[in-house]
């Protein structure tokens, strides 16, 4: 299953359109909506769009071709950073991780983030700063229902850019920058 754009996607999209520049990593690209937005933006040199799901990468490829943006995006099948070999490369990262608590049924992988909901996000944040250029930023979205270990944020300066109230939760779009060493 490929995640279909929803409220969280459009919340993140608004900030990708406003902030992304240089070399952009779209982690968990899904349908490719964030990669497409970044690739169509002035000031973005190249987008690397990554997803663990081969069907998502295929769907993103089709969408980028339809939009005439395929030449501005490199697509990669990878479990988070496992397929990336060069660190310190990206100016921006965008990530709409699976963030809802779940028992982890395989078909739910596009939205289910583990028993607490935050396991995928925690794995991402434990490695992300190594792949950013100095001064780089991370845009991500998650829910107030997401159980996240606060330790993973300790290496970052965080700014909540927008909070979107929904029926039973709030979605947050957050800007993270690694704290200086």
C-alpha positions as CSV (number, residue, x, y, z in Angstrom):
1,X,0.0,0.0,0.0
2,X,1.2,3.5,-0.8
3,X,0.2,6.3,1.5
4,X,-2.3,8.7,-0.1
5,X,-1.8,12.4,0.6
6,X,-4.0,13.5,3.5
7,X,-4.1,16.4,6.0
8,X,-0.6,15.7,7.3
9,X,0.8,15.7,3.8
10,X,-0.6,19.1,3.0
11,X,0.5,20.5,6.3
12,X,4.1,19.5,5.6
13,X,3.7,20.6,1.9
14,X,3.0,24.2,2.9
15,X,6.3,24.4,4.7
16,X,8.3,22.5,2.1
17,X,7.1,25.1,-0.4
18,X,8.2,27.9,1.8
19,X,11.5,26.7,3.2
20,X,13.2,23.9,1.1
21,X,16.3,24.8,-0.9
22,X,19.6,23.4,-2.1
23,X,19.8,19.6,-1.9
24,X,16.7,18.1,-0.4
25,X,16.1,14.6,1.0
26,X,12.4,13.4,0.9
27,X,12.4,10.5,3.3
28,X,9.5,8.1,3.0
29,X,8.4,9.8,-0.2
30,X,5.2,7.7,-0.5
31,X,3.2,9.2,-3.4
32,X,6.0,11.7,-4.1
33,X,4.0,14.8,-3.2
34,X,6.8,16.4,-1.1
35,X,9.5,15.5,-3.7
36,X,7.3,17.1,-6.4
37,X,6.8,20.3,-4.4
38,X,10.5,20.6,-3.6
39,X,11.6,19.8,-7.2
40,X,9.3,22.4,-8.7
41,X,10.7,25.1,-6.3
42,X,13.2,27.7,-7.3
43,X,16.4,27.4,-5.2
44,X,16.2,23.6,-5.0
45,X,19.1,22.0,-6.9
46,X,18.1,18.3,-6.6
47,X,15.7,16.1,-4.6
48,X,16.6,12.6,-3.4
49,X,13.3,10.8,-2.7
50,X,13.6,7.6,-0.6
51,X,11.1,4.9,0.4
52,X,11.3,1.4,1.7
53,X,8.3,0.4,-0.4
54,X,9.2,-0.3,-4.1
55,X,5.5,0.4,-5.1
56,X,5.8,3.9,-3.5
57,X,9.0,4.6,-5.5
58,X,7.2,3.4,-8.7
59,X,4.2,5.7,-8.0
60,X,6.4,8.7,-7.2
61,X,8.3,8.0,-10.4
62,X,5.0,8.1,-12.4
63,X,3.9,11.3,-10.7
64,X,7.2,13.1,-11.3
65,X,7.2,12.1,-14.9
66,X,3.7,13.4,-15.4
67,X,4.8,16.7,-13.8
68,X,7.9,16.9,-16.0
69,X,10.1,16.8,-12.9
70,X,11.7,13.4,-13.1
71,X,15.1,14.9,-14.1
72,X,15.2,16.9,-10.8
73,X,14.6,13.9,-8.5
74,X,16.7,10.8,-7.8
75,X,14.6,7.9,-6.5
76,X,16.0,5.3,-4.1
77,X,14.5,2.2,-2.4
78,X,16.0,2.2,1.1
79,X,15.0,1.6,4.7
80,X,15.7,5.1,6.0
81,X,19.4,6.0,5.6
82,X,20.6,2.4,4.9
83,X,21.0,3.1,1.1
84,X,22.8,6.5,1.5
85,X,26.6,6.4,1.5
86,X,27.6,10.0,1.8
87,X,27.0,12.0,5.0
88,X,26.9,15.8,5.4
89,X,25.1,16.2,2.1
90,X,21.6,17.6,2.5
91,X,20.5,21.2,3.1
92,X,17.0,20.1,3.9
93,X,15.2,16.9,4.9
94,X,11.4,16.4,4.8
95,X,9.7,13.5,6.5
96,X,6.1,12.5,7.0
97,X,6.8,9.3,8.9
98,X,4.3,6.6,9.8
99,X,3.4,7.9,13.2
100,X,0.2,6.3,14.5
101,X,0.4,3.6,17.2
102,X,-0.4,0.2,15.8
103,X,0.2,-3.5,16.3
104,X,2.2,-3.3,13.0
105,X,0.1,-5.1,10.3
106,X,2.2,-5.1,7.1
107,X,-0.4,-3.3,5.0
108,X,-0.4,-0.5,7.6
109,X,3.3,0.3,7.2
110,X,2.6,3.5,5.3
111,X,0.9,5.0,8.4
112,X,1.6,2.7,11.4
113,X,4.7,3.8,13.4
114,X,4.9,0.9,15.8
115,X,3.4,0.1,19.1
116,X,3.9,3.7,20.4
117,X,3.8,5.3,16.9
118,X,7.2,6.9,17.1
119,X,9.6,4.1,16.5
120,X,10.3,5.0,12.8
121,X,10.6,8.7,13.7
122,X,13.0,7.8,16.5
123,X,15.2,5.7,14.1
124,X,15.2,8.5,11.6
125,X,16.2,11.2,14.1
126,X,19.0,9.1,15.6
127,X,20.8,9.2,12.3
128,X,19.5,12.3,10.5
129,X,21.9,15.0,11.7
130,X,24.9,13.0,10.2
131,X,23.4,13.5,6.7
132,X,22.7,17.3,7.0
133,X,25.1,20.0,6.0
134,X,26.0,22.5,8.7
135,X,23.0,24.8,9.1
136,X,20.7,22.3,7.5
137,X,17.1,21.7,8.7
138,X,14.5,19.0,9.0
139,X,10.8,19.5,8.4
140,X,8.6,16.8,9.8
141,X,5.1,16.1,10.7
142,X,3.6,13.9,13.5
143,X,0.6,13.6,15.7
144,X,-0.1,14.3,19.4
145,X,-1.0,10.6,19.4
146,X,2.5,9.6,18.5
147,X,4.5,8.2,21.5
148,X,8.0,9.6,21.1
149,X,11.0,9.2,23.4
150,X,12.0,12.8,24.3
151,X,15.6,11.7,24.2
152,X,15.6,11.7,20.4
153,X,14.9,15.5,20.3
154,X,17.8,16.4,22.7
155,X,20.3,16.8,19.9
156,X,18.0,19.2,18.0
157,X,16.6,22.7,18.4
158,X,12.9,22.4,17.6
159,X,10.4,24.9,16.5
160,X,6.7,24.1,16.0
161,X,5.8,25.8,12.7
162,X,2.1,24.9,12.7
163,X,-0.4,22.8,14.6
164,X,-3.5,21.5,12.9
165,X,-6.4,20.4,15.2
166,X,-8.3,17.4,13.9
167,X,-11.2,15.5,15.6
168,X,-9.2,13.5,18.1
169,X,-5.6,14.7,17.6
170,X,-3.4,17.6,16.6
171,X,-0.9,17.3,13.7
172,X,2.3,19.2,14.2
173,X,4.8,20.4,11.6
174,X,8.1,20.9,13.2
175,X,11.4,22.4,12.1
176,X,14.5,20.7,13.6
177,X,18.1,21.9,13.4
178,X,21.0,20.0,15.0
179,X,22.3,21.7,18.1
180,X,25.9,22.9,17.7
181,X,28.4,20.4,19.2
